[in-house]
Amino acid sequence: MTPTMQVAIDAAEPHAQNRFWAAIMEYEIEDHHDMIEQIVAAGHAGEDDIIEVEGRKVWKTAAASRPRDGSGARLLFQHVPEAKAVKNRVHLDLHVGDDERDGAVARALELGATKLWDGRQGPQTWVTLADPEGNEFCIS
């Protein structure tokens, strides 16, 4: 069996991070409203486990998005109480190509990213940014 991949990312605000990354990746935000209602009705979760975002019930401590076409990694944002303290040991590299890079960087900045630096190794160039919670990522 070939495993599927999910990238789990710690977040102070998982729903805000999920909206940011879904926009950057052009992903679909998962809607668990109906499933949550069933789980709560069955007594497997309580009202203290959920909140409402844009009129839909969501898990309080987690949010996820996935590619619209079903290919690629699912992104899961999970709440953690501590803030990011040091450089990421793992980060996402988004490859859009030289012709699209400037537009992708501009869009990321409009969505709330912060530019950190321009990188280069031989003929390869990229821009390193930080998401709204400070997690580094690159666009090349």
Protein Blocks (a to p, Z undefined) as FASTA:
>chain_A
ZZddddddddfblmlmmmmmmmmnopacddfklmmmmmmmnopacfklpcceehiacdfk
bccdddfklpajdddddddfbdcfbdcfbdcdddebjklmmmmmmmmmmnopacfbdcde
hjbccdddddfkopacddZZ
